[in-house]
Amino acid sequence: MSKIKEYFFRFRHHWKVLLSDHTFKVSFFVGVCFLTLAYVVDYAAAFYKEGQTYISVGDLLLDHIPTFNLEFLFTWGMYGLTALIFIYPIFFKPELTPFAIKTYAFLLYIRSGSILLTNLGPPHGFFFDSFAIGKDVIADVFFRNDLFFSGHTAFPFLAFLLYRDSWIKWVFLAGSLVEATTVLLMHVHYSIDVVAAFFFAYGTYALSRRFFHPLNQRFVTSIRLYGWDAVQKLKKI
């Protein structure tokens, strides 16, 4: 059997095992609803803050570097990482999908609260003040006052923690560091926004494990006992 053919058999078998568990289906559905609402809440918080005017403050690091145009990494780089964050478990670790979805939703809720509690204007040299907005449709959906903490940094780092048992964790760690550098060089976040993002991501992961780990472990155990590898071993007996 070719590797590609085996992959599709494995993919179908694992989802069949998981979807036969009513608890998994409920957990997955609740996670999707939880995440959808989280995006709405996050957008609403950023939209509300956009209507307010706040002063900018100094930043020891940003005050010594110019503003760079890294819009491609800021937009498409982040979109690519976000897509990979959710595509990876669906196709390679389906047992982690509900846990990953709910953990990301959790982080979005925490970020929404942080945005509302932090009354700071954008850093001096803010990229979208220096370059014309409107030439790029994507640029028009970003806000000025949703600063603390940096989602560009936190979301890939959370994926590094979620998929720490797979080689892809290094992709997400690199992505988090690249995005952290990008938002600083574009002056769209303060240094503290970036530094704090790593701590918020880890804290969210730790809390999510406390709340959802038993359920997540149930799905992991199902794959270990009834997954493709287990079935193949039984056939060889």
N, C-alpha and C positions, 0 to 999 in steps of 0.2 A: 504494500500500500504506500503510495506517495505521501510525502509530508503534507502537501496541500490537502489531499483527500482526507488524510487522517485528522487534520485540523478541523475540517468542516464536520466530520463525524463527532469529534470531541465537542465542538461548539454546540451542535444540536443536542447531543446527549446531556451535556451539563445543564443546558436550559430546560430540557425535558424533566430532569431530576428536580431542579429547583421549582419549576412551575407546578409540579405535582404536589408541592407543599403549600397549603392554603396560607400559612403564616408568611411565607416568602412573598406571595402575591399581595397580601395586605400590606406588608412592610414596604414593598416596592411602590405600591400605589400611594401610600401615605407619604413616602419620601418625595415622590414627584410633586404631590400637592404642596408639601412643606417647602420644597425648593422653589416652586412657581410663586408661591406667596412671598417667599423671601426676596425674590428679585423685584417684585412689586413694591415691597416695603423699602428695599434699598433704593430703588429709583425715586420713590416718593420722598424719602429723607433727603436725597441729593437735590431733588427739584425744589423742595422747601428751602433748603439752605441757599440755593442759587438766587432766590428772591431777596436775600439779605445782603447787607454790606458790612464787611468786617475789615479791620486793618491787617496789614501784613507785618510780620516781625522779622528780625534778623536771623540769619542762620550762618554759623561759623564756617561751614563747608561751602554752602551755596554762594556766600559772599565773595568767594575767591575763585569761582569758576564761571565761565561764560555760558550762555544758553545755546544748546545744540539742537539741530533739527533731526530728531530720531523718530519721527512720526510713524514710520513703517513698523519699527519694533514696538512702539507704544500701542499701535492699533492691531495690525495683522499678526504681529508676534504674539500678542496677548490672546487674540482670537484663536490662533492655532493651538496655543497651550491649553486654553479652556476647552476646546473641542477634544483634544487628546486626553484631558483629565477624565472626561465622561465616556469617550469611545473605548479607552483602554480596558476598564473593568467589564464593559458589555461584551467585548470580544475575547478577552483573555482571562478575566477574573470575575465571572458573573456572580459568584457568591459574595463578593464585596460590594456589589452595586448599590443595594439599599443603604448600607453603612456609609458609603462614599457620598451618596446623594444627600442623606440627612446631615452628615458632617459639614458639607459645603453650605447647606441651608443654614445651619447653626452659625457658621462663620459670617454669613451675610447678615443675619439678624444682629449679631454682635457689632458688626461694622456699621449698620444702620444707627444703632444706639450711639456709637462713638462719634459718628458724623454729627448727630443732633446735639451732642454735649460739647463739641469743640467749635468755638467761635473764632476762627482764624481766617484771614483772607489769604489768597494765594501768594507764594513767595515772590520776591522781587525778581524780575526777569522771566516770569511765568510764560511758558512757550506760546500759549494761545493769545497772549497780549502782544507778543513780538511779531507774530505772523498772521496773515489775514485768515479769518475764519469764514468759511463759505465756499472756498475752493475745493475743499474735501468734505463730502457729505458726512463721512465718519467723524470728522472733527467736531461737527455741530452737536453731537449727542453727549459730549463730555461736559462736565461741570467744573466750576472754579473752586467751590467751597467744600467739596466732599474730600477733605484732606486726610483726616486721621481715622484709620491708618491706611497704608497703601495696599489696595487690593491687588495691584499688579505684582507686588512682592509676596503677599500672604497666600494667595490662591495656589500658585505653583509650589510654594514651600509646603503647604498642606498636603498636596499630592505626593511630595517626597516622603512625608510621614505615613500617608495612607498606603502607599505601594512600596514600603521600605524593604519588602522581601523579594522585590523584582529588580532587574537591571534598569528598568525604566525610571527608577527613582533618581538616577544621576541626570537624566534628561530634565526632570522637573527641578532638581536642585540648580542645575546650570541655568535653566529658564528663569528661576526666581532671582538668581544673582544678576542675570542680564537685565531683567526688567527693573530690578532695584537700581542698577546703574543708569538705566534709561530714564527713569522718572526723575532722578537727581540731575542728570545732565540737561534734561529739558526744563528743570525748575518747576515741575508740576506737583512736587511733594517736598516737604521739609525733610531734613535728615531724620528727625525723630519719627516721622511717619513711616519711614522705611525700616528703621531699627525696631520700632515697636511691632511692626507687622510680623516679624519672626516669632515674637513672644505670644502675640495674639493667636497666631496659627497653631503654635504648639499647645497653648492653653485650651483652645477649642478642640483640638484632637484628643487631649487628655480627658476633657469633660465628656466628649462624645463616646469615648471608649467606656467610661464609667456608666453611661446611660444605656448604650446600645451593644456593648460587647457580648453579653450572654446570647442575645438574638443573633448577632453576627457570627458567633462561634457555632451556633446551630447550623447555619448554612454552610460554613466551612467544613464542618464535620460531615454533612450530607454529601458533599463532593468527595471528601476523603473516603467515605464508606461506599458510596454508590456511583462515583464518577467514572470517567472513561478508563483511567488507569486501574481502578479496582476491578472493573468488569474484565479488562484484558488479562489481569492476573488470574481471575477465576477461570477463564477459558483455557489457560495453560495448565491448570491442575488436572 
